[in-house]
Amino acid sequence: MKSFSKAELTLGNSANGQEIIVTGQGIKTPLVFKVIAALKQSDVSEVLHVTLDGKNLVLKRYLGRNPDNTVHSFMGQVARLDPSMATGPLRINRCVYAFPGIGVVVLEFIPGENIGKILSGNDAELRSRMLLNCGLWLKKFGGDAYTLSRFSPQFWLKRLDRRKPDLAPKPVDRDLLDALRQNLNQRAGKTAGIRAIKGPTHDDFIPANLLFHNNILYGIDIQSETILPFAKATAQLLVLLQFKRPNSDTDLIYGVSRKDCQDILKSGVLPSSEYDTILPFFLGEQFYFRLQNAIEKKMPDPHIRQAVTRFLNS
């Protein structure tokens, strides 16, 4: 990774389309990034597929407050992870350039598909292998920086309560939310104070951020690294797969595929003491969050309601 603290960014146009030109102290020749496509846009960042001297890259520009701090934090994450996850079958997409002064990082471009698309088929063996690798990736991402700490479910319940959908839900969804909240209250009483593994995790551990290419699993968007219970990231992936890419094996546990759950836990990402305690709590928390999200976007459908009902009946 090459870092340039003082840089300037200008936008330009050529016969080949839009360009992003970066100059500054230490940059001998202006870096001319040709924009191929916009990958993601939000209030806090924009992500572009670009090329530099014909090489495909990803340029991410932070638009929120203190983008320089965001880039510095990201550089620290890369420095921690590069020794263990720059090569091998479980990787991050490496940072090529960092420009803290203008809030920009330039990353490797990974051409593979996200695992959600790969798991849309009926290849049971591939799905099992992919879920195992997801658990191994998450475990490796945490490295040796994890700790065992007393679990506080009330923190997570208060966090859910602070987030209210703008629109009033339909009675069927209101009833589901109330039942989920009651279920979580009961689980909270059983999990408070249990020792749980906590450490650096990907705070957005979803299929869209896990790419597979040439038998290598890449985790992208790693600036979402946060110190969290590993069970939360595990539940995040399992619940979203149950909503979007459910296993053809319909045997469920806690509302998600029993087989998916078994496969990811074979990685050793969680101790067995969390299988029926902390993990089910976070599965419920994720079902609650996803249902809230769907209500807010006016998108609750029978599939989501069915998955939540199955969790409640587990």
C-alpha positions, 0 to 999 in steps of 0.5 A, spaced: 500 500 500 502 506 498 500 512 502 500 520 500 498 524 506 497 530 501 494 530 495 489 533 490 483 530 486 480 533 480 475 531 475 476 531 468 473 528 461 477 525 456 475 521 449 474 515 453 469 518 459 470 521 466 477 521 469 479 522 476 486 525 477 490 525 483 496 529 484 500 531 490 506 531 494 510 525 493 506 523 486 511 524 481 506 523 475 499 524 476 495 518 477 489 518 472 483 513 474 478 512 468 471 511 471 468 504 468 462 504 472 459 506 479 458 500 484 455 504 490 453 510 492 450 513 499 450 519 503 457 517 506 461 514 500 461 513 493 465 506 490 467 506 483 470 501 478 476 504 475 482 503 471 489 505 472 494 504 466 489 498 464 489 495 471 482 494 474 481 497 481 476 500 486 476 507 488 472 509 494 471 516 496 468 517 503 464 523 503 462 523 511 465 527 516 472 527 517 474 522 511 481 523 513 480 519 520 476 514 516 482 512 511 487 512 517 483 507 521 482 503 514 489 503 513 490 501 520 486 495 519 489 493 512 496 493 516 493 488 521 490 484 516 495 484 510 500 479 514 495 473 514 490 475 509 493 478 503 495 471 500 492 464 501 484 461 500 481 467 505 483 474 503 481 481 503 481 485 497 488 489 498 489 496 498 493 499 493 493 507 494 491 511 500 490 518 500 487 520 507 487 528 505 482 527 500 478 521 503 480 516 498 482 509 498 484 505 492 483 497 492 484 491 488 478 489 484 475 482 485 472 479 479 468 474 482 461 473 484 458 474 491 456 468 495 449 469 494 449 468 487 453 462 487 448 459 493 442 460 488 443 453 485 442 446 488 449 444 489 449 442 496 456 440 497 458 447 494 454 450 499 457 446 505 464 448 503 462 455 502 459 456 509 465 452 512 469 457 508 465 463 511 466 461 518 474 460 517 474 467 514 471 470 520 475 467 524 481 469 521 479 476 520 478 476 528 485 473 529 488 473 535 485 480 537 479 476 540 477 476 548 472 473 552 467 478 555 461 477 559 455 478 554 450 484 555 443 482 551 440 489 554 445 493 550 442 490 544 435 490 546 436 498 547 439 498 540 433 495 537 428 499 541 432 506 538 431 504 531 423 505 529 420 504 522 417 511 520 411 507 518 406 504 522 406 496 520 400 492 518 397 488 524 400 482 522 407 485 522 406 488 529 404 482 532 410 479 529 415 484 532 411 484 539 412 476 539 420 477 537 421 482 542 418 478 547 422 472 545 428 476 545 427 478 552 426 471 554 433 469 551 436 475 554 435 472 561 438 466 559 444 469 556 446 475 561 453 474 563 455 468 559 462 469 556 462 470 549 467 471 544 468 478 542 473 481 537 474 485 530 469 482 526 466 485 519 460 489 521 456 487 515 458 480 514 453 479 508 453 475 502 454 481 498 461 483 501 463 476 500 466 474 493 469 468 490 474 467 485 479 462 483 477 458 489 479 464 494 474 467 498 474 475 499 471 479 504 470 486 501 468 493 505 472 491 511 472 498 513 466 496 517 470 492 522 468 493 529 469 490 535 463 485 536 461 478 538 463 473 533 456 470 534 452 477 531 456 476 524 455 469 524 447 470 525 447 476 520 450 471 514 445 465 516 439 470 517 440 473 510 441 467 507 435 464 509 431 470 507 434 471 500 438 464 498 434 459 503 437 452 503 434 446 499 434 442 505 428 445 509 430 442 516 431 448 520 434 450 527 432 457 530 429 459 524 435 458 519 437 452 515 440 447 520 445 444 515 448 451 514 448 452 521 452 446 522 457 447 516 459 454 518 460 452 526 464 447 523 470 452 522 470 453 530 468 460 529 464 460 536 465 455 542 460 450 543 457 454 549 454 459 544 450 454 540 444 454 544 445 461 547 448 467 544 447 465 537 440 464 538 439 471 541 443 474 535 439 470 530 432 473 533 436 480 533 437 479 526 430 477 524 427 483 528 432 488 525 430 485 518 423 485 519 423 492 521 427 494 515 422 490 510 417 494 514 420 501 513 421 499 505 414 497 505 417 490 503 415 485 508 413 479 504 410 472 506 417 469 505 420 474 511 414 473 515 414 465 514 422 465 517 420 469 523 414 465 525 419 459 524 424 462 529 418 463 534 416 456 533 423 453 534 
